[in-house]
Amino acid sequence: MMRFIFLGPPGAGKGTQAQTLAEHWNIPHISTGDILRQALREKTPLGVQAQGYMDKGELVPDGLVQDMVKERLNQRDTQSGWILDGFPRTVTQATFLSVLLQELNQSQHQVVNLDVPDDVVVARLLERGRNDDTEEVIRRRLEVYRSDTAPLIDYYRQQQILVVVNGNQSQEEVTNELKAVVNS
Ligand code: ADP
């Protein structure tokens, strides 16, 4: 079973780790942030609708992101597994995903929480310097993370599918820890 949801605050290193491990396991890396940024570059209707939210550090409305994920998980390459990075980000999205995965017969999955202290996260985001990485937008993204996304940690802990990994170590160390925990 190679199906993983990566949780963690912005700047936790989810994207980097998800990409490395997806290559290693030869499964698709599905990043809602990447899909949205591509839609934005291509100025598709989805991109146009999402831009204002992303620029402010707000979440794109659940319905838009849910449609996007449904379409992506319905593609054939997801049969071998996947890593979901950046989704779900709200309890509503998590409930939607659980129904979707049942429909797709892909219910069995694990959730990995990349745990990183706040001050480290802010420092990393400021260093990264993406368009939406200004100090104000970072602050807002962290607030949104705490209020909307962090509750998913308990949500998945209760379902007993949560694994916590220390994200505050070198990239290689995090990768190795991830490889070790998901095989056990
Ligand atoms: P980060 O690297 O900060 O974790 P992402 O690349 O995952 O950020 O996402 C960038 C932005 O895209 C978010 O701030 C948000 O506006 C939007 N976004 C991505 N995934 C979702 C989602 N599941 N629900 C709502 N908005 C999302």
py3Dmol code that shows the C-alpha trace and the ligand (Angstrom):
import py3Dmol

protein = """\
ATOM      1  CA  MET A   1       0.000   0.000   0.000  1.00  0.00           C
ATOM      2  CA  MET A   2       1.740   3.125  -1.243  1.00  0.00           C
ATOM      3  CA  ARG A   3      -0.777   5.834  -0.467  1.00  0.00           C
ATOM      4  CA  PHE A   4       0.351   8.703   1.722  1.00  0.00           C
ATOM      5  CA  ILE A   5      -1.032  12.036   2.833  1.00  0.00           C
ATOM      6  CA  PHE A   6       1.664  14.501   3.909  1.00  0.00           C
ATOM      7  CA  LEU A   7       0.565  16.952   6.586  1.00  0.00           C
ATOM      8  CA  GLY A   8       2.525  19.783   8.131  1.00  0.00           C
ATOM      9  CA  PRO A   9       2.776  23.558   8.291  1.00  0.00           C
ATOM     10  CA  PRO A  10       3.892  25.569   5.258  1.00  0.00           C
ATOM     11  CA  GLY A  11       7.671  25.320   5.155  1.00  0.00           C
ATOM     12  CA  ALA A  12       7.777  21.914   6.832  1.00  0.00           C
ATOM     13  CA  GLY A  13       9.442  20.437   3.763  1.00  0.00           C
ATOM     14  CA  LYS A  14       6.416  18.448   2.613  1.00  0.00           C
ATOM     15  CA  GLY A  15       6.938  19.290  -1.038  1.00  0.00           C
ATOM     16  CA  THR A  16      10.617  18.379  -1.118  1.00  0.00           C
ATOM     17  CA  GLN A  17      10.140  15.130   0.759  1.00  0.00           C
ATOM     18  CA  ALA A  18       7.040  14.179  -1.197  1.00  0.00           C
ATOM     19  CA  GLN A  19       8.891  14.673  -4.476  1.00  0.00           C
ATOM     20  CA  THR A  20      11.945  12.694  -3.358  1.00  0.00           C
ATOM     21  CA  LEU A  21       9.893   9.779  -2.048  1.00  0.00           C
ATOM     22  CA  ALA A  22       7.464   9.723  -4.965  1.00  0.00           C
ATOM     23  CA  GLU A  23      10.462   9.311  -7.279  1.00  0.00           C
ATOM     24  CA  HIS A  24      11.970   6.685  -5.023  1.00  0.00           C
ATOM     25  CA  TRP A  25       8.759   4.646  -4.895  1.00  0.00           C
ATOM     26  CA  ASN A  26       7.781   5.454  -8.473  1.00  0.00           C
ATOM     27  CA  ILE A  27       4.352   6.821  -7.619  1.00  0.00           C
ATOM     28  CA  PRO A  28       2.813  10.194  -8.519  1.00  0.00           C
ATOM     29  CA  HIS A  29       3.421  13.222  -6.320  1.00  0.00           C
ATOM     30  CA  ILE A  30       0.142  15.128  -6.212  1.00  0.00           C
ATOM     31  CA  SER A  31       0.674  18.647  -4.880  1.00  0.00           C
ATOM     32  CA  THR A  32      -2.426  20.853  -4.873  1.00  0.00           C
ATOM     33  CA  GLY A  33      -0.157  23.913  -4.518  1.00  0.00           C
ATOM     34  CA  ASP A  34       1.761  22.906  -7.683  1.00  0.00           C
ATOM     35  CA  ILE A  35      -1.435  22.196  -9.635  1.00  0.00           C
ATOM     36  CA  LEU A  36      -2.863  25.567  -8.588  1.00  0.00           C
ATOM     37  CA  ARG A  37       0.348  27.433  -9.439  1.00  0.00           C
ATOM     38  CA  GLN A  38       0.370  25.850 -12.883  1.00  0.00           C
ATOM     39  CA  ALA A  39      -3.280  26.824 -13.420  1.00  0.00           C
ATOM     40  CA  LEU A  40      -2.323  30.347 -12.400  1.00  0.00           C
ATOM     41  CA  ARG A  41       0.553  30.499 -14.907  1.00  0.00           C
ATOM     42  CA  GLU A  42      -1.683  29.176 -17.668  1.00  0.00           C
ATOM     43  CA  LYS A  43      -4.489  31.535 -16.642  1.00  0.00           C
ATOM     44  CA  THR A  44      -7.085  28.764 -16.766  1.00  0.00           C
ATOM     45  CA  PRO A  45     -10.510  29.505 -15.194  1.00  0.00           C
ATOM     46  CA  LEU A  46      -9.369  27.621 -12.079  1.00  0.00           C
ATOM     47  CA  GLY A  47      -6.179  29.671 -11.921  1.00  0.00           C
ATOM     48  CA  VAL A  48      -8.043  32.934 -12.307  1.00  0.00           C
ATOM     49  CA  GLN A  49     -10.429  32.000  -9.502  1.00  0.00           C
ATOM     50  CA  ALA A  50      -7.663  30.799  -7.195  1.00  0.00           C
ATOM     51  CA  GLN A  51      -5.183  33.644  -7.586  1.00  0.00           C
ATOM     52  CA  GLY A  52      -6.714  36.155  -5.160  1.00  0.00           C
ATOM     53  CA  TYR A  53      -6.834  33.608  -2.350  1.00  0.00           C
ATOM     54  CA  MET A  54      -3.301  32.371  -2.912  1.00  0.00           C
ATOM     55  CA  ASP A  55      -1.825  35.868  -3.075  1.00  0.00           C
ATOM     56  CA  LYS A  56      -3.314  36.637   0.323  1.00  0.00           C
ATOM     57  CA  GLY A  57      -2.336  33.369   1.993  1.00  0.00           C
ATOM     58  CA  GLU A  58      -5.967  32.278   2.234  1.00  0.00           C
ATOM     59  CA  LEU A  59      -7.242  28.840   1.325  1.00  0.00           C
ATOM     60  CA  VAL A  60      -8.786  28.384  -2.085  1.00  0.00           C
ATOM     61  CA  PRO A  61     -12.463  27.379  -1.570  1.00  0.00           C
ATOM     62  CA  ASP A  62     -12.926  23.687  -0.760  1.00  0.00           C
ATOM     63  CA  GLY A  63     -15.145  22.985  -3.775  1.00  0.00           C
ATOM     64  CA  LEU A  64     -12.543  24.143  -6.292  1.00  0.00           C
ATOM     65  CA  VAL A  65      -9.716  22.145  -4.760  1.00  0.00           C
ATOM     66  CA  GLN A  66     -11.911  19.084  -4.238  1.00  0.00           C
ATOM     67  CA  ASP A  67     -12.908  18.991  -7.926  1.00  0.00           C
ATOM     68  CA  MET A  68      -9.269  19.267  -8.868  1.00  0.00           C
ATOM     69  CA  VAL A  69      -8.215  16.394  -6.602  1.00  0.00           C
ATOM     70  CA  LYS A  70     -11.086  14.212  -7.749  1.00  0.00           C
ATOM     71  CA  GLU A  71     -10.047  14.653 -11.344  1.00  0.00           C
ATOM     72  CA  ARG A  72      -6.409  13.930 -10.543  1.00  0.00           C
ATOM     73  CA  LEU A  73      -7.088  10.814  -8.454  1.00  0.00           C
ATOM     74  CA  ASN A  74      -9.276   9.442 -11.229  1.00  0.00           C
ATOM     75  CA  GLN A  75      -6.306   9.260 -13.590  1.00  0.00           C
ATOM     76  CA  ARG A  76      -4.873   5.854 -14.233  1.00  0.00           C
ATOM     77  CA  ASP A  77      -1.391   6.418 -12.809  1.00  0.00           C
ATOM     78  CA  THR A  78      -2.833   6.513  -9.275  1.00  0.00           C
ATOM     79  CA  GLN A  79      -3.386   2.746  -9.303  1.00  0.00           C
ATOM     80  CA  SER A  80       0.162   2.135  -8.060  1.00  0.00           C
ATOM     81  CA  GLY A  81      -0.240   4.631  -5.220  1.00  0.00           C
ATOM     82  CA  TRP A  82       0.347   8.336  -4.615  1.00  0.00           C
ATOM     83  CA  ILE A  83       1.585  10.983  -2.244  1.00  0.00           C
ATOM     84  CA  LEU A  84      -0.893  13.765  -1.575  1.00  0.00           C
ATOM     85  CA  ASP A  85       0.883  16.988  -0.598  1.00  0.00           C
ATOM     86  CA  GLY A  86      -1.157  20.002   0.520  1.00  0.00           C
ATOM     87  CA  PHE A  87      -4.489  18.195   0.563  1.00  0.00           C
ATOM     88  CA  PRO A  88      -6.586  17.875   2.630  1.00  0.00           C
ATOM     89  CA  ARG A  89      -6.182  21.208   4.404  1.00  0.00           C
ATOM     90  CA  THR A  90      -9.587  21.396   6.115  1.00  0.00           C
ATOM     91  CA  VAL A  91     -11.830  18.871   7.850  1.00  0.00           C
ATOM     92  CA  THR A  92     -14.359  19.353   5.029  1.00  0.00           C
ATOM     93  CA  GLN A  93     -11.696  18.349   2.492  1.00  0.00           C
ATOM     94  CA  ALA A  94     -10.705  15.367   4.642  1.00  0.00           C
ATOM     95  CA  THR A  95     -14.295  14.123   4.757  1.00  0.00           C
ATOM     96  CA  PHE A  96     -14.599  14.578   1.010  1.00  0.00           C
ATOM     97  CA  LEU A  97     -11.354  12.675   0.449  1.00  0.00           C
ATOM     98  CA  SER A  98     -12.428   9.782   2.592  1.00  0.00           C
ATOM     99  CA  VAL A  99     -15.625   9.333   0.544  1.00  0.00           C
ATOM    100  CA  LEU A 100     -13.699   9.723  -2.729  1.00  0.00           C
ATOM    101  CA  LEU A 101     -11.112   7.116  -1.730  1.00  0.00           C
ATOM    102  CA  GLN A 102     -13.834   4.672  -0.821  1.00  0.00           C
ATOM    103  CA  GLU A 103     -15.398   5.136  -4.254  1.00  0.00           C
ATOM    104  CA  LEU A 104     -12.004   4.549  -5.852  1.00  0.00           C
ATOM    105  CA  ASN A 105     -11.266   1.505  -3.703  1.00  0.00           C
ATOM    106  CA  GLN A 106      -8.189   3.275  -2.353  1.00  0.00           C
ATOM    107  CA  SER A 107      -9.251   3.593   1.240  1.00  0.00           C
ATOM    108  CA  GLN A 108      -6.158   2.188   2.827  1.00  0.00           C
ATOM    109  CA  HIS A 109      -3.636   4.945   3.373  1.00  0.00           C
ATOM    110  CA  GLN A 110      -1.290   6.483   5.908  1.00  0.00           C
ATOM    111  CA  VAL A 111      -0.945  10.064   7.057  1.00  0.00           C
ATOM    112  CA  VAL A 112       2.472  11.506   7.827  1.00  0.00           C
ATOM    113  CA  ASN A 113       2.742  14.640   9.918  1.00  0.00           C
ATOM    114  CA  LEU A 114       6.012  16.503   9.395  1.00  0.00           C
ATOM    115  CA  ASP A 115       6.546  18.237  12.682  1.00  0.00           C
ATOM    116  CA  VAL A 116       8.594  21.476  12.634  1.00  0.00           C
ATOM    117  CA  PRO A 117       8.668  24.312  15.210  1.00  0.00           C
ATOM    118  CA  ASP A 118       7.119  27.667  14.232  1.00  0.00           C
ATOM    119  CA  ASP A 119      10.315  29.735  14.247  1.00  0.00           C
ATOM    120  CA  VAL A 120      12.049  27.268  11.929  1.00  0.00           C
ATOM    121  CA  VAL A 121       9.112  27.325   9.530  1.00  0.00           C
ATOM    122  CA  VAL A 122       9.095  31.143   9.280  1.00  0.00           C
ATOM    123  CA  ALA A 123      12.852  31.257   8.692  1.00  0.00           C
ATOM    124  CA  ARG A 124      12.613  28.638   5.944  1.00  0.00           C
ATOM    125  CA  LEU A 125       9.742  30.380   4.169  1.00  0.00           C
ATOM    126  CA  LEU A 126      11.507  33.733   4.206  1.00  0.00           C
ATOM    127  CA  GLU A 127      14.565  32.061   2.700  1.00  0.00           C
ATOM    128  CA  ARG A 128      12.543  30.304  -0.001  1.00  0.00           C
ATOM    129  CA  GLY A 129      11.262  33.585  -1.448  1.00  0.00           C
ATOM    130  CA  ARG A 130       8.374  32.299  -3.567  1.00  0.00           C
ATOM    131  CA  ASN A 131       5.955  34.999  -4.804  1.00  0.00           C
ATOM    132  CA  ASP A 132       3.557  34.327  -1.951  1.00  0.00           C
ATOM    133  CA  ASP A 133       6.339  34.214   0.642  1.00  0.00           C
ATOM    134  CA  THR A 134       6.241  37.826   1.874  1.00  0.00           C
ATOM    135  CA  GLU A 135       6.223  38.218   5.640  1.00  0.00           C
ATOM    136  CA  GLU A 136       2.580  39.260   5.825  1.00  0.00           C
ATOM    137  CA  VAL A 137       1.349  36.424   3.625  1.00  0.00           C
ATOM    138  CA  ILE A 138       3.482  33.916   5.527  1.00  0.00           C
ATOM    139  CA  ARG A 139       1.952  35.083   8.800  1.00  0.00           C
ATOM    140  CA  ARG A 140      -1.546  34.628   7.357  1.00  0.00           C
ATOM    141  CA  ARG A 141      -0.736  31.167   5.949  1.00  0.00           C
ATOM    142  CA  LEU A 142       0.451  30.068   9.379  1.00  0.00           C
ATOM    143  CA  GLU A 143      -2.729  31.378  11.030  1.00  0.00           C
ATOM    144  CA  VAL A 144      -4.841  29.529   8.484  1.00  0.00           C
ATOM    145  CA  TYR A 145      -2.736  26.429   9.055  1.00  0.00           C
ATOM    146  CA  ARG A 146      -3.329  26.567  12.806  1.00  0.00           C
ATOM    147  CA  SER A 147      -7.056  27.194  12.617  1.00  0.00           C
ATOM    148  CA  ASP A 148      -8.066  25.054   9.626  1.00  0.00           C
ATOM    149  CA  THR A 149      -5.391  22.441   8.969  1.00  0.00           C
ATOM    150  CA  ALA A 150      -3.781  21.558  12.317  1.00  0.00           C
ATOM    151  CA  PRO A 151      -7.066  19.967  13.571  1.00  0.00           C
ATOM    152  CA  LEU A 152      -6.468  17.261  10.956  1.00  0.00           C
ATOM    153  CA  ILE A 153      -3.623  15.926  13.105  1.00  0.00           C
ATOM    154  CA  ASP A 154      -6.122  14.831  15.764  1.00  0.00           C
ATOM    155  CA  TYR A 155      -8.650  13.824  13.133  1.00  0.00           C
ATOM    156  CA  TYR A 156      -6.207  11.306  11.655  1.00  0.00           C
ATOM    157  CA  ARG A 157      -4.753  10.319  15.024  1.00  0.00           C
ATOM    158  CA  GLN A 158      -8.220   9.217  16.054  1.00  0.00           C
ATOM    159  CA  GLN A 159      -8.430   7.094  12.926  1.00  0.00           C
ATOM    160  CA  GLN A 160      -5.096   5.554  13.960  1.00  0.00           C
ATOM    161  CA  ILE A 161      -3.446   6.172  10.617  1.00  0.00           C
ATOM    162  CA  LEU A 162      -1.152   9.017  11.742  1.00  0.00           C
ATOM    163  CA  VAL A 163       2.631   8.800  11.842  1.00  0.00           C
ATOM    164  CA  VAL A 164       4.673  11.738  13.176  1.00  0.00           C
ATOM    165  CA  VAL A 165       8.117  12.474  11.780  1.00  0.00           C
ATOM    166  CA  ASN A 166      10.553  15.100  13.041  1.00  0.00           C
ATOM    167  CA  GLY A 167      10.929  17.545  10.156  1.00  0.00           C
ATOM    168  CA  ASN A 168      13.536  19.601  11.972  1.00  0.00           C
ATOM    169  CA  GLN A 169      16.593  17.674  10.767  1.00  0.00           C
ATOM    170  CA  SER A 170      18.573  17.586   7.537  1.00  0.00           C
ATOM    171  CA  GLN A 171      16.711  16.741   4.344  1.00  0.00           C
ATOM    172  CA  GLU A 172      18.450  13.351   4.118  1.00  0.00           C
ATOM    173  CA  GLU A 173      17.656  12.509   7.725  1.00  0.00           C
ATOM    174  CA  VAL A 174      13.980  13.312   7.214  1.00  0.00           C
ATOM    175  CA  THR A 175      13.889  11.201   4.031  1.00  0.00           C
ATOM    176  CA  ASN A 176      15.478   8.259   5.846  1.00  0.00           C
ATOM    177  CA  GLU A 177      13.096   8.552   8.762  1.00  0.00           C
ATOM    178  CA  LEU A 178      10.153   8.648   6.376  1.00  0.00           C
ATOM    179  CA  LYS A 179      11.372   5.555   4.516  1.00  0.00           C
ATOM    180  CA  ALA A 180      11.783   3.751   7.834  1.00  0.00           C
ATOM    181  CA  VAL A 181       8.411   4.605   9.360  1.00  0.00           C
ATOM    182  CA  VAL A 182       6.246   3.886   6.375  1.00  0.00           C
ATOM    183  CA  ASN A 183       7.754   0.451   5.860  1.00  0.00           C
ATOM    184  CA  SER A 184       7.113  -0.596   9.406  1.00  0.00           C
TER     185      SER A 184
END
"""
ligand_1 = """\
27
ADP
P 3.017 25.610 1.245
O 4.287 25.328 0.542
O 2.997 26.947 1.906
O 2.544 24.488 2.115
P 1.304 24.985 -1.056
O 2.220 25.020 -2.205
O 0.857 23.661 -0.564
O 1.914 25.849 0.137
O -0.003 25.872 -1.363
C 0.094 27.221 -1.760
C -1.282 27.878 -1.701
O -2.212 27.162 -2.549
C -1.954 27.885 -0.336
O -1.532 28.975 0.444
C -3.441 27.959 -0.724
O -3.835 29.263 -1.064
C -3.516 27.110 -1.975
N -3.857 25.703 -1.660
C -3.060 24.607 -1.847
N -3.679 23.485 -1.450
C -4.902 23.858 -0.995
C -6.003 23.173 -0.419
N -5.974 21.838 -0.216
N -7.093 23.895 -0.072
C -7.139 25.207 -0.252
N -6.144 25.918 -0.771
C -5.021 25.273 -1.141
"""
view = py3Dmol.view(width=600, height=400)
view.addModel(protein, "pdb")
view.setStyle({"model": 0}, {"cartoon": {"style": "trace"}})
view.addModel(ligand_1, "xyz")
view.setStyle({"model": 1}, {"stick": {}})
view.zoomTo()
view.show()
